[in-house]
């Protein structure tokens, strides 16, 4: 017996078409819609940073902070010098009132960006 998988609008098209659809949702501030498209895309291409980072941003803006944190931690584990992921991870932790943990990531993000304190 063959099992049919239901395809929704969010899942239709090539990965490139879905990436563009997700970006349009994000630009229109439909962060939940963007996340729906991106979650499947990230499953298909887990090694790509771009879709995962945009998924984390969509989660962040839709107040799904634990999900944003999980995606950002995956990026930082794979690429410890990914500046923007570090910055977003710090901000995500701040929004969860985890300030001490956030500070570490924000300091690293500043150093990676070349923003050193002047004495």
TORDO-770272 format. One line per field, with one value per atom (N, C-alpha, C, CB): residue number from 1; residue in one letter; atom name; x, y, z. Coordinates in Angstrom, 2 decimals. Atoms other than C-alpha are relative to their C-alpha. Last residue first. Glycine has a CB too. Layout:
# residues N
i <- c(NUM,...)
aa <- c(A,...)
at <- c(CA,...)
c1 <- c(X,...)
c2 <- c(Y,...)
c3 <- c(Z,...)
This chain:
# residues 119
i <- c(119,119,119,119,118,118,118,118,117,117,117,117,116,116,116,116,115,115,115,115,114,114,114,114,113,113,113,113,112,112,112,112,111,111,111,111,110,110,110,110,109,109,109,109,108,108,108,108,107,107,107,107,106,106,106,106,105,105,105,105,104,104,104,104,103,103,103,103,102,102,102,102,101,101,101,101,100,100,100,100,99,99,99,99,98,98,98,98,97,97,97,97,96,96,96,96,95,95,95,95,94,94,94,94,93,93,93,93,92,92,92,92,91,91,91,91,90,90,90,90,89,89,89,89,88,88,88,88,87,87,87,87,86,86,86,86,85,85,85,85,84,84,84,84,83,83,83,83,82,82,82,82,81,81,81,81,80,80,80,80,79,79,79,79,78,78,78,78,77,77,77,77,76,76,76,76,75,75,75,75,74,74,74,74,73,73,73,73,72,72,72,72,71,71,71,71,70,70,70,70,69,69,69,69,68,68,68,68,67,67,67,67,66,66,66,66,65,65,65,65,64,64,64,64,63,63,63,63,62,62,62,62,61,61,61,61,60,60,60,60,59,59,59,59,58,58,58,58,57,57,57,57,56,56,56,56,55,55,55,55,54,54,54,54,53,53,53,53,52,52,52,52,51,51,51,51,50,50,50,50,49,49,49,49,48,48,48,48,47,47,47,47,46,46,46,46,45,45,45,45,44,44,44,44,43,43,43,43,42,42,42,42,41,41,41,41,40,40,40,40,39,39,39,39,38,38,38,38,37,37,37,37,36,36,36,36,35,35,35,35,34,34,34,34,33,33,33,33,32,32,32,32,31,31,31,31,30,30,30,30,29,29,29,29,28,28,28,28,27,27,27,27,26,26,26,26,25,25,25,25,24,24,24,24,23,23,23,23,22,22,22,22,21,21,21,21,20,20,20,20,19,19,19,19,18,18,18,18,17,17,17,17,16,16,16,16,15,15,15,15,14,14,14,14,13,13,13,13,12,12,12,12,11,11,11,11,10,10,10,10,9,9,9,9,8,8,8,8,7,7,7,7,6,6,6,6,5,5,5,5,4,4,4,4,3,3,3,3,2,2,2,2,1,1,1,1)
aa <- c(X,X,X,X,X,X,X,X,X,X,X,X,X,X,X,X,X,X,X,X,X,X,X,X,X,X,X,X,X,X,X,X,X,X,X,X,X,X,X,X,X,X,X,X,X,X,X,X,X,X,X,X,X,X,X,X,X,X,X,X,X,X,X,X,X,X,X,X,X,X,X,X,X,X,X,X,X,X,X,X,X,X,X,X,X,X,X,X,X,X,X,X,X,X,X,X,X,X,X,X,X,X,X,X,X,X,X,X,X,X,X,X,X,X,X,X,X,X,X,X,X,X,X,X,X,X,X,X,X,X,X,X,X,X,X,X,X,X,X,X,X,X,X,X,X,X,X,X,X,X,X,X,X,X,X,X,X,X,X,X,X,X,X,X,X,X,X,X,X,X,X,X,X,X,X,X,X,X,X,X,X,X,X,X,X,X,X,X,X,X,X,X,X,X,X,X,X,X,X,X,X,X,X,X,X,X,X,X,X,X,X,X,X,X,X,X,X,X,X,X,X,X,X,X,X,X,X,X,X,X,X,X,X,X,X,X,X,X,X,X,X,X,X,X,X,X,X,X,X,X,X,X,X,X,X,X,X,X,X,X,X,X,X,X,X,X,X,X,X,X,X,X,X,X,X,X,X,X,X,X,X,X,X,X,X,X,X,X,X,X,X,X,X,X,X,X,X,X,X,X,X,X,X,X,X,X,X,X,X,X,X,X,X,X,X,X,X,X,X,X,X,X,X,X,X,X,X,X,X,X,X,X,X,X,X,X,X,X,X,X,X,X,X,X,X,X,X,X,X,X,X,X,X,X,X,X,X,X,X,X,X,X,X,X,X,X,X,X,X,X,X,X,X,X,X,X,X,X,X,X,X,X,X,X,X,X,X,X,X,X,X,X,X,X,X,X,X,X,X,X,X,X,X,X,X,X,X,X,X,X,X,X,X,X,X,X,X,X,X,X,X,X,X,X,X,X,X,X,X,X,X,X,X,X,X,X,X,X,X,X,X,X,X,X,X,X,X,X,X,X,X,X,X,X,X,X,X,X,X,X,X,X,X,X,X,X,X,X,X,X,X,X,X,X,X,X)
at <- c(N,CA,C,CB,N,CA,C,CB,N,CA,C,CB,N,CA,C,CB,N,CA,C,CB,N,CA,C,CB,N,CA,C,CB,N,CA,C,CB,N,CA,C,CB,N,CA,C,CB,N,CA,C,CB,N,CA,C,CB,N,CA,C,CB,N,CA,C,CB,N,CA,C,CB,N,CA,C,CB,N,CA,C,CB,N,CA,C,CB,N,CA,C,CB,N,CA,C,CB,N,CA,C,CB,N,CA,C,CB,N,CA,C,CB,N,CA,C,CB,N,CA,C,CB,N,CA,C,CB,N,CA,C,CB,N,CA,C,CB,N,CA,C,CB,N,CA,C,CB,N,CA,C,CB,N,CA,C,CB,N,CA,C,CB,N,CA,C,CB,N,CA,C,CB,N,CA,C,CB,N,CA,C,CB,N,CA,C,CB,N,CA,C,CB,N,CA,C,CB,N,CA,C,CB,N,CA,C,CB,N,CA,C,CB,N,CA,C,CB,N,CA,C,CB,N,CA,C,CB,N,CA,C,CB,N,CA,C,CB,N,CA,C,CB,N,CA,C,CB,N,CA,C,CB,N,CA,C,CB,N,CA,C,CB,N,CA,C,CB,N,CA,C,CB,N,CA,C,CB,N,CA,C,CB,N,CA,C,CB,N,CA,C,CB,N,CA,C,CB,N,CA,C,CB,N,CA,C,CB,N,CA,C,CB,N,CA,C,CB,N,CA,C,CB,N,CA,C,CB,N,CA,C,CB,N,CA,C,CB,N,CA,C,CB,N,CA,C,CB,N,CA,C,CB,N,CA,C,CB,N,CA,C,CB,N,CA,C,CB,N,CA,C,CB,N,CA,C,CB,N,CA,C,CB,N,CA,C,CB,N,CA,C,CB,N,CA,C,CB,N,CA,C,CB,N,CA,C,CB,N,CA,C,CB,N,CA,C,CB,N,CA,C,CB,N,CA,C,CB,N,CA,C,CB,N,CA,C,CB,N,CA,C,CB,N,CA,C,CB,N,CA,C,CB,N,CA,C,CB,N,CA,C,CB,N,CA,C,CB,N,CA,C,CB,N,CA,C,CB,N,CA,C,CB,N,CA,C,CB,N,CA,C,CB,N,CA,C,CB,N,CA,C,CB,N,CA,C,CB,N,CA,C,CB,N,CA,C,CB,N,CA,C,CB,N,CA,C,CB,N,CA,C,CB,N,CA,C,CB,N,CA,C,CB,N,CA,C,CB,N,CA,C,CB,N,CA,C,CB,N,CA,C,CB,N,CA,C,CB,N,CA,C,CB,N,CA,C,CB,N,CA,C,CB,N,CA,C,CB,N,CA,C,CB)
c1 <- c(-0.40,40.09,0.72,0.87,-1.14,38.11,0.31,-0.31,0.16,35.93,1.26,-0.30,-0.72,36.41,-0.19,1.51,0.44,33.85,0.64,-1.56,-1.06,35.74,-0.38,0.39,0.32,32.64,1.08,-1.35,-0.03,34.05,-0.28,-1.01,-1.40,34.80,0.11,0.63,-0.66,31.26,1.45,-0.06,0.50,29.76,0.67,-1.53,-0.65,31.99,-0.43,-0.34,-1.41,30.83,0.75,0.68,-0.05,27.19,1.43,-0.87,0.18,27.60,0.06,-1.32,-1.13,29.04,-0.09,0.06,-1.16,26.49,1.20,0.37,0.05,23.57,1.26,-1.22,-0.31,24.47,0.05,-1.04,-1.39,24.52,0.47,0.16,-0.95,21.34,1.47,-0.25,-1.20,19.09,1.22,0.03,-0.52,15.94,1.17,-1.10,0.42,14.40,0.49,0.53,1.47,14.60,-0.57,-0.55,0.43,18.28,-1.52,0.52,-0.17,18.82,-0.41,1.45,1.04,17.38,0.07,0.16,1.27,19.55,-1.15,-0.33,-0.05,22.69,-1.30,1.13,0.08,21.73,0.03,1.15,1.40,21.03,-0.18,-0.50,0.75,24.50,-1.46,0.09,-0.39,26.18,-0.81,1.51,0.64,24.22,0.34,0.46,1.40,25.28,-0.76,-0.66,0.28,28.96,-1.48,0.58,1.15,29.35,-0.53,-1.12,-0.28,32.77,-1.11,1.33,-0.12,31.77,0.27,1.09,-0.85,30.59,0.12,-0.58,-0.63,29.03,1.01,-1.05,-0.79,28.28,0.76,-0.90,-1.21,27.22,0.88,-0.37,-0.88,24.73,1.32,-0.68,-0.48,23.22,0.97,-1.19,-1.05,23.02,0.56,-0.56,-1.21,21.13,1.15,-0.28,-0.57,18.56,1.32,-1.00,-0.48,17.97,0.65,-1.16,-1.23,17.75,0.58,-0.26,-1.05,15.17,1.34,-0.32,-0.31,13.09,1.10,-1.26,-0.71,13.30,0.38,-0.88,-1.39,12.42,0.78,0.06,-0.25,9.24,1.48,-0.35,-0.11,8.39,0.07,-1.18,1.33,7.31,-0.03,-0.43,0.99,10.30,-1.42,0.07,-0.26,12.71,-1.11,1.38,0.41,11.18,0.16,0.82,1.46,11.48,-0.54,-0.47,0.52,15.07,-1.52,0.54,-0.22,15.92,-0.55,1.50,0.97,14.35,0.13,0.19,1.27,16.39,-1.11,-0.36,-0.08,19.53,-1.30,1.19,0.08,18.58,0.04,1.16,1.37,17.84,-0.16,-0.46,0.97,21.18,-1.43,0.04,0.18,23.39,-1.12,1.29,-0.01,23.09,-0.35,-0.97,-1.36,24.08,0.07,0.87,-0.42,20.51,1.40,-0.04,-1.37,19.32,0.59,0.05,-0.53,16.09,1.46,-0.82,-0.06,15.17,0.67,-1.41,-1.15,16.10,0.14,-0.14,-1.19,13.65,1.26,0.05,-0.15,10.88,1.27,-1.23,-0.21,11.37,0.19,-1.18,-1.41,11.80,0.26,0.53,-0.73,8.33,1.43,0.01,0.60,6.49,0.76,-1.48,-0.50,8.90,-0.56,-0.37,-1.39,8.15,0.55,0.88,0.03,4.44,1.40,-0.68,0.48,4.97,-0.06,-1.39,-1.08,7.14,-0.43,0.52,0.77,4.57,1.01,-0.87,0.14,6.51,-0.99,-0.43,1.35,6.04,-0.35,-1.02,0.02,9.82,-1.36,0.39,-0.78,9.66,-0.04,1.47,0.76,6.86,0.72,-0.22,1.13,8.77,-0.88,-0.86,-0.53,11.95,-1.11,1.09,-0.28,10.04,0.52,1.03,1.30,8.63,0.21,-0.84,0.54,12.13,-1.34,-0.16,-0.88,13.52,-0.52,1.47,0.44,10.52,0.84,0.07,1.30,11.27,-0.51,-1.03,-0.23,14.95,-1.30,0.67,-0.58,14.05,0.23,1.32,-1.39,11.81,0.52,0.87,-1.06,8.09,1.38,-0.02,-0.04,5.35,1.20,-1.27,-0.97,5.92,0.18,-0.42,-1.31,4.25,1.09,-0.06,-0.57,1.28,1.42,-0.88,0.68,0.65,0.66,0.02,-0.86,1.69,-0.83,0.64,0.73,-0.08,0.98,-1.12,-0.35,2.12,-0.72,1.55,-0.10,0.54,0.32,-1.30,0.41,1.30,0.18,0.80,-0.80,1.41,-0.57,0.06,0.84,0.00,0.89,-0.96)
c2 <- c(-0.37,52.77,1.31,-1.08,-0.94,51.99,0.44,1.25,-1.18,48.90,0.87,-0.41,0.14,46.59,1.26,-0.29,-1.05,46.41,-0.20,0.02,-0.99,44.34,1.17,0.51,-1.14,42.44,1.08,0.59,0.47,39.20,1.13,-1.12,0.24,40.98,-0.44,-1.06,-1.31,42.34,-0.17,0.75,-0.62,38.90,1.36,0.17,0.68,37.35,0.63,-1.52,-0.41,39.95,-0.64,-0.38,-1.37,39.37,0.54,0.92,0.03,35.62,1.40,-0.67,0.72,35.93,0.03,-1.46,-0.89,38.54,-0.64,0.41,-0.84,36.30,0.84,0.92,0.86,33.68,0.81,-1.12,0.42,36.32,-0.85,-0.77,-1.06,37.92,-0.41,1.15,0.80,34.87,0.88,-1.35,-0.43,37.00,-0.86,-0.03,1.05,35.07,0.29,-1.36,-0.02,38.19,-1.07,-0.18,-1.19,38.40,0.04,1.28,0.32,34.81,1.18,-0.39,0.99,35.70,-0.37,-1.26,-0.73,38.82,-0.93,0.73,-0.87,36.81,0.75,1.00,0.89,34.15,0.82,-1.03,0.41,36.86,-0.94,-0.69,-1.18,38.36,-0.37,1.10,-0.29,34.96,1.17,0.32,1.04,34.07,0.22,-1.41,-0.34,37.42,-1.04,0.15,-1.20,36.85,0.23,1.20,-0.59,33.30,1.15,-1.08,-1.40,32.69,0.64,0.12,-0.84,29.48,1.48,-0.52,-1.11,27.86,1.01,0.68,0.30,24.44,1.06,-0.15,1.23,24.89,-0.33,-1.18,-0.36,28.50,-1.23,0.66,-0.78,27.42,0.28,1.32,0.91,24.69,0.73,-0.57,0.83,27.12,-1.00,-0.76,-0.82,29.56,-0.79,1.26,-0.17,26.94,0.77,0.73,1.31,25.89,0.13,-1.01,0.36,29.50,-1.31,-0.11,-0.86,30.39,-0.36,1.50,0.52,27.39,0.83,0.01,1.27,28.43,-0.62,-1.00,-0.21,32.01,-1.29,0.82,1.42,31.40,-0.12,-0.89,0.31,35.08,-1.50,0.60,0.50,35.49,-0.51,-1.12,-1.06,37.75,-0.45,0.50,-1.11,35.24,1.05,0.63,0.44,32.28,1.13,-1.22,0.09,34.14,-0.44,-0.98,-1.37,35.09,0.01,0.83,-0.48,31.46,1.42,-0.03,0.69,30.38,0.48,-1.53,-0.69,33.06,-0.66,0.00,-1.31,31.64,0.78,0.79,0.21,28.08,1.33,-0.91,0.32,29.06,-0.17,-1.25,-1.04,30.82,-0.31,0.25,-0.97,28.34,0.99,0.74,-1.39,25.41,0.96,0.18,-0.53,22.00,1.48,-0.82,-0.41,21.10,0.62,-1.17,-0.47,21.12,0.49,1.14,0.51,19.10,0.36,0.53,1.47,19.61,-0.59,-0.59,0.32,23.29,-1.51,0.70,-0.23,23.59,-0.35,1.46,1.13,22.01,0.14,-0.10,1.20,24.50,-1.22,-0.23,0.20,27.35,-1.27,1.17,0.36,27.19,-0.41,1.17,1.23,27.09,-0.49,0.22,1.15,29.64,-1.31,0.17,0.23,32.14,-1.23,1.24,0.58,31.78,-0.32,0.95,1.38,32.35,-0.70,-0.01,0.83,35.39,-1.45,0.57,1.19,37.11,-1.05,-0.51,0.15,40.37,-1.08,1.31,-0.48,41.01,-0.09,-0.80,-1.43,40.70,0.63,0.21,-0.69,37.34,1.52,-0.50,0.02,36.05,0.82,-1.44,-0.93,37.18,0.05,-0.43,-1.37,35.49,1.03,0.24,-0.28,32.27,1.42,-1.01,-0.15,32.33,0.35,-1.30,-1.31,32.93,0.26,0.08,-1.00,29.97,1.40,-0.17,-0.10,27.89,1.00,-1.37,-0.68,28.65,0.17,-0.79,-1.41,27.76,0.79,0.14,-0.69,24.50,1.49,-0.66,0.38,23.61,0.67,0.39,-0.64,24.02,-0.54,1.46,0.14,23.23,0.72,0.54,1.01,22.78,-0.10,-1.33,-0.32,25.95,-0.94,-0.03,-1.10,25.44,0.30,1.26,-1.28,22.13,1.04,0.43,-1.14,18.71,1.27,-0.07,-1.19,15.72,1.18,0.33,-1.09,12.66,1.24,0.23,-1.30,9.64,1.04,0.36,-1.10,6.22,1.31,-0.01,-1.22,3.36,1.10,0.46,-1.18,0.00,1.24,-0.01)
c3 <- c(-1.36,26.75,-0.01,0.62,0.01,23.66,1.42,-0.89,-0.85,23.80,-0.06,1.45,-1.26,20.81,0.83,-0.24,-0.90,18.03,1.37,0.12,-0.15,15.47,0.88,-1.33,0.85,14.34,0.07,0.40,1.39,15.73,-0.97,-0.20,0.37,19.02,-1.46,0.93,0.12,19.21,-0.43,1.33,1.23,18.50,-0.23,0.06,1.13,21.18,-1.31,0.01,0.00,23.71,-1.16,1.34,0.50,22.75,-0.04,0.86,1.45,23.15,-0.61,-0.35,0.61,26.65,-1.52,0.50,0.02,27.67,-0.68,1.41,1.20,26.73,-0.14,0.05,1.14,29.34,-1.30,-0.12,-0.19,32.07,-1.18,1.32,0.30,30.74,0.12,0.91,-0.31,30.64,-0.31,-0.84,-1.31,30.81,0.46,1.04,-0.93,27.87,1.42,-0.48,-0.03,25.72,0.91,-1.40,-0.76,26.67,0.12,-0.68,-1.41,25.46,0.88,0.29,-0.32,22.06,1.48,-0.87,-0.12,21.91,0.38,-1.31,-1.17,22.62,0.22,-0.14,-1.14,20.09,1.29,-0.02,-0.16,17.52,1.20,-1.28,-0.42,18.03,0.26,-1.07,-1.39,17.86,0.55,0.10,-0.81,14.70,1.48,-0.45,-0.16,13.20,0.84,-1.37,-0.79,13.85,0.25,-0.69,0.71,12.55,0.85,-0.27,0.31,14.17,-0.85,-0.72,-1.19,15.96,-0.27,0.86,0.44,12.70,1.15,-1.28,1.29,13.23,-0.42,-1.08,-0.17,16.92,-1.28,0.38,-0.74,16.28,0.25,1.32,0.89,13.60,0.69,-0.41,1.05,15.78,-0.91,-0.81,-0.60,18.71,-1.01,1.23,-0.12,16.50,0.62,0.83,1.34,15.51,0.05,-0.92,0.47,19.13,-1.38,-0.05,-0.71,20.34,-0.53,1.50,0.55,17.70,0.62,0.26,1.33,18.76,-0.65,-0.89,-0.20,22.40,-1.35,0.81,-0.39,21.45,0.21,1.24,-0.24,19.50,0.38,-1.27,-1.43,19.88,0.31,0.73,-0.35,16.23,1.45,-0.96,0.21,15.57,0.30,-1.42,-0.92,17.10,-0.10,-0.30,-1.34,15.23,1.01,0.43,0.03,11.94,1.35,-1.11,-0.05,12.79,-0.01,-1.18,-1.37,13.58,0.17,0.36,-0.85,10.29,1.44,-0.08,0.22,8.47,0.82,-1.50,-0.64,10.08,-0.19,-0.56,-1.45,9.16,0.74,0.49,-0.41,5.56,1.50,-0.69,0.34,5.18,0.40,-1.46,-1.08,7.05,-0.30,0.26,0.47,4.67,1.13,-1.17,0.00,6.11,-0.42,-0.91,-1.34,7.08,0.05,0.91,0.20,3.46,1.33,-1.08,1.26,3.44,-0.21,-1.14,-0.08,7.10,-1.24,0.18,-0.85,6.74,0.19,1.37,0.81,3.84,0.79,-0.47,0.93,5.89,-0.83,-0.91,-0.81,8.73,-0.89,0.97,-0.31,6.24,0.81,0.75,1.21,4.74,0.35,-1.01,0.53,8.05,-1.23,-0.36,-0.78,9.54,-0.53,1.48,0.39,6.77,0.72,0.31,1.34,7.42,-0.49,-0.97,-0.15,11.15,-1.35,0.68,-0.50,10.40,0.20,1.31,-0.32,8.23,0.45,-1.23,-1.45,8.41,0.39,0.62,-0.27,4.67,1.49,-0.82,0.33,4.29,0.26,-1.46,-1.03,6.10,-0.24,0.00,-1.25,3.88,1.07,0.49,0.20,0.78,1.26,-1.23,-0.09,2.07,-0.18,-1.05,-1.41,2.68,0.18,0.56,-0.67,-0.85,1.46,-0.13,0.39,-2.27,0.68,-1.54,-0.63,-0.31,-0.31,-0.48,-1.39,-1.42,0.79,0.67,-0.02,-5.05,1.43,-0.84,0.32,-4.58,0.02,-1.37,-1.16,-2.80,-0.26,0.39,-0.20,-5.74,1.27,-1.23,0.76,-5.50,0.32,0.22,1.46,-3.04,-0.60,-0.62,0.41,0.69,-1.51,0.53,-0.56,1.98,-0.49,1.50,0.77,-0.32,0.46,0.13,-0.19,1.37,-0.88,1.49,0.25,0.17,0.17,-1.41,0.38,1.68,-0.13,1.03,-0.88,1.69,-0.51,0.07,0.64,0.09,1.06,-0.75,-0.87,1.48,-0.74,1.32,0.13,-1.01,0.88,-1.48,0.00,0.00,0.00,1.22)
